[in-house]
Amino acid sequence: MNILYSDKDFIICIKPVGLDSEKQVPEKLKQVLSGDFFPVHRLDLNVSGVMVFARNKSSAAELSKAIQENKMIKEYVAMVHGVPEESGDWEDFLYKDSRKNKVFVVKRMRNGVKKARLEYRRLSEGDTSIVHIRLHTGRSHQIRVQFSSRGHPLVGDHKYGSRSVQRHPMLYSCRISFPFKGKQFCFESFPEWMLHLNNPA
């Protein structure tokens, strides 16, 4: 487990692809460090990147409050098919079909539908493009669905339209920023597939 930072209140680590962020990652952390680890946000099973875990209940409450007040900023990088516009600010209505574990863009608000918003800017272009994304809402599969619905599914995201041989979505949680006990914290990491860029994000 790659740990970027640790103190008595929280830990910042890189979640690997294939581990459940709410159960398996805390178990892995316990193999390295003693104590408890409380998840306050999540990443999809097949997505990797920077995550924060609280190390006690009071820290979990403070971090959860930062999320509820939209003070925790989550940023991602993704590789998508095609060339999206240079930048965008997208708002959609998303509906999750729990039986299929799949999310759909719908036209209007109704029971089970949630608003979703993200901003992005394109960092590179070609047959595939790399984009930097800031999430304003944390909906299930949000980034994957919003890009797929506009004809730019994430490379490797077979659930939402990719035909790439890549086995999992090219999506990575690259930066997380939040206030804690009167201080502002920011942690970042970038995947190997985009380190060739001069200015990653």
C-alpha positions as CSV (number, residue, x, y, z in Angstrom):
1,M,0.0,0.0,0.0
2,N,1.5,3.3,-1.1
3,I,1.1,5.8,1.8
4,L,1.6,9.5,1.0
5,Y,1.0,11.0,4.5
6,S,0.0,9.8,7.9
7,D,-0.6,11.4,11.3
8,K,-2.9,10.6,14.3
9,D,-6.0,12.1,12.6
10,F,-5.9,10.8,9.0
11,I,-3.9,9.0,6.4
12,I,-3.5,9.6,2.6
13,C,-2.9,6.6,0.5
14,I,-3.1,5.4,-3.1
15,K,-5.9,2.9,-3.6
16,P,-5.0,0.1,-6.0
17,V,-7.4,-1.1,-8.7
18,G,-9.3,-4.2,-7.5
19,L,-9.7,-3.3,-3.9
20,D,-12.9,-2.2,-2.3
21,S,-12.3,1.2,-0.8
22,E,-14.6,0.8,2.2
23,K,-13.5,-2.6,3.4
24,Q,-10.4,-4.0,1.7
25,V,-8.3,-0.8,1.8
26,P,-8.8,-0.3,5.5
27,E,-7.8,-4.0,6.1
28,K,-4.7,-3.5,4.0
29,L,-3.8,-0.3,6.0
30,K,-4.1,-2.3,9.2
31,Q,-1.5,-4.7,8.0
32,V,0.9,-1.7,7.7
33,L,-0.1,0.5,10.6
34,S,-2.0,-0.1,13.9
35,G,-5.3,1.4,14.7
36,D,-8.6,1.9,12.9
37,F,-9.3,3.5,9.5
38,F,-12.6,5.1,8.8
39,P,-13.6,5.6,5.1
40,V,-15.2,9.0,4.5
41,H,-15.5,8.8,0.7
42,R,-15.1,6.0,-1.9
43,L,-13.6,5.1,-5.3
44,D,-15.1,2.4,-7.6
45,L,-13.5,-1.0,-7.3
46,N,-11.8,-0.7,-10.7
47,V,-10.5,2.9,-10.1
48,S,-7.3,3.8,-8.4
49,G,-5.8,7.0,-6.9
50,V,-5.5,9.3,-3.9
51,M,-7.9,8.6,-0.9
52,V,-8.1,9.9,2.6
53,F,-9.1,7.8,5.6
54,A,-9.8,9.1,9.1
55,R,-8.0,7.4,12.0
56,N,-10.6,8.2,14.7
57,K,-14.3,9.0,14.9
58,S,-13.9,12.7,15.5
59,S,-11.6,13.1,12.5
60,A,-14.1,11.1,10.4
61,A,-16.9,13.5,11.5
62,E,-14.8,16.6,10.6
63,L,-13.8,15.2,7.2
64,S,-17.4,14.1,6.5
65,K,-18.6,17.6,7.3
66,A,-16.1,19.0,4.8
67,I,-17.5,16.8,2.2
68,Q,-21.1,17.7,3.0
69,E,-20.2,21.4,2.8
70,N,-18.4,20.9,-0.5
71,K,-15.1,22.0,1.0
72,M,-13.3,18.8,0.0
73,I,-12.2,19.2,-3.6
74,K,-11.6,16.0,-5.6
75,E,-9.8,16.0,-8.9
76,Y,-9.2,13.3,-11.4
77,V,-7.4,12.5,-14.7
78,A,-8.9,10.3,-17.3
79,M,-8.1,8.9,-20.7
80,V,-11.2,9.1,-23.0
81,H,-11.9,8.0,-26.6
82,G,-11.9,10.8,-29.2
83,V,-11.4,14.5,-28.7
84,P,-13.9,16.3,-26.4
85,E,-14.1,20.1,-26.5
86,E,-11.2,21.9,-24.9
87,S,-13.1,22.5,-21.6
88,G,-16.5,22.1,-20.2
89,D,-18.9,22.5,-17.3
90,W,-21.4,19.7,-17.4
91,E,-24.6,19.3,-15.4
92,D,-26.8,16.2,-15.8
93,F,-29.6,14.2,-14.1
94,L,-28.3,10.7,-13.3
95,Y,-30.4,7.7,-12.4
96,K,-28.8,4.5,-10.9
97,D,-30.3,1.1,-11.7
98,S,-29.1,-0.8,-8.7
99,R,-30.1,-4.2,-10.1
100,K,-27.7,-3.7,-13.1
101,N,-25.2,-1.5,-11.1
102,K,-25.3,0.9,-14.0
103,V,-26.1,4.7,-14.2
104,F,-28.0,6.5,-16.9
105,V,-28.4,10.2,-17.9
106,V,-32.0,11.1,-17.9
107,K,-33.9,14.2,-19.0
108,R,-35.7,15.3,-15.8
109,M,-35.8,15.0,-12.1
110,R,-37.9,12.2,-10.6
111,N,-37.6,9.6,-7.8
112,G,-34.1,8.2,-7.6
113,V,-32.6,10.9,-9.9
114,K,-29.7,13.1,-8.7
115,K,-28.1,16.1,-10.1
116,A,-24.4,15.7,-11.2
117,R,-21.9,18.4,-12.1
118,L,-18.2,18.3,-13.1
119,E,-15.8,20.6,-14.8
120,Y,-13.0,19.5,-17.1
121,R,-10.2,20.7,-19.3
122,R,-8.5,18.7,-22.1
123,L,-4.7,18.1,-21.6
124,S,-3.9,16.2,-24.7
125,E,-5.7,15.0,-27.9
126,G,-5.5,12.2,-30.5
127,D,-7.4,8.9,-31.0
128,T,-7.6,9.2,-27.2
129,S,-7.4,12.3,-25.1
130,I,-6.4,13.0,-21.5
131,V,-8.7,15.2,-19.4
132,H,-8.4,16.8,-16.0
133,I,-11.6,16.8,-14.0
134,R,-12.9,18.5,-11.0
135,L,-16.0,16.9,-9.4
136,H,-18.6,19.1,-7.8
137,T,-20.9,16.2,-6.9
138,G,-19.9,12.6,-6.0
139,R,-22.4,10.5,-7.8
140,S,-22.0,6.8,-8.5
141,H,-20.0,6.3,-11.8
142,Q,-20.5,10.0,-12.5
143,I,-17.3,10.8,-14.6
144,R,-17.7,7.5,-16.5
145,V,-21.4,8.2,-17.4
146,Q,-21.1,11.9,-18.2
147,F,-18.2,11.4,-20.7
148,S,-19.8,8.3,-22.2
149,S,-23.1,10.1,-22.7
150,R,-21.3,12.6,-24.9
151,G,-19.6,10.1,-27.0
152,H,-16.3,9.9,-25.1
153,P,-16.3,6.8,-23.0
154,L,-13.3,6.3,-20.8
155,V,-10.7,4.0,-22.3
156,G,-11.1,0.5,-20.8
157,D,-14.6,1.3,-19.4
158,H,-16.5,-1.6,-21.0
159,K,-19.6,-1.0,-18.9
160,Y,-20.1,2.4,-20.6
161,G,-19.0,1.8,-24.2
162,S,-15.3,1.4,-24.5
163,R,-14.0,-1.4,-26.8
164,S,-10.4,-1.0,-25.7
165,V,-8.3,-4.0,-24.7
166,Q,-7.5,-2.1,-21.5
167,R,-9.0,-4.1,-18.7
168,H,-10.2,-1.3,-16.4
169,P,-11.3,2.4,-16.8
170,M,-8.4,4.8,-17.3
171,L,-9.5,7.0,-14.4
172,Y,-7.3,8.1,-11.5
173,S,-8.0,10.2,-8.4
174,C,-5.1,12.6,-8.8
175,R,-5.6,15.3,-6.1
176,I,-7.6,15.8,-3.0
177,S,-7.8,19.1,-1.0
178,F,-9.6,19.8,2.2
179,P,-9.6,21.9,5.4
180,F,-8.9,20.2,8.7
181,K,-8.5,21.8,12.2
182,G,-8.0,25.3,10.7
183,K,-5.4,24.2,8.1
184,Q,-5.7,23.5,4.4
185,F,-4.3,20.2,3.1
186,C,-3.6,19.1,-0.5
187,F,-2.2,15.8,-1.7
188,E,-1.6,14.7,-5.3
189,S,-0.3,11.8,-7.3
190,F,-0.4,11.0,-11.1
191,P,-0.6,7.7,-12.9
192,E,2.3,6.5,-15.0
193,W,0.2,6.8,-18.2
194,M,0.2,10.6,-18.1
195,L,3.6,11.4,-16.6
196,H,4.9,12.3,-20.0
197,L,2.8,15.5,-20.0
198,N,4.7,18.7,-19.2
199,N,1.9,20.1,-17.0
200,P,-0.2,17.2,-15.7
201,A,-2.9,19.2,-14.1
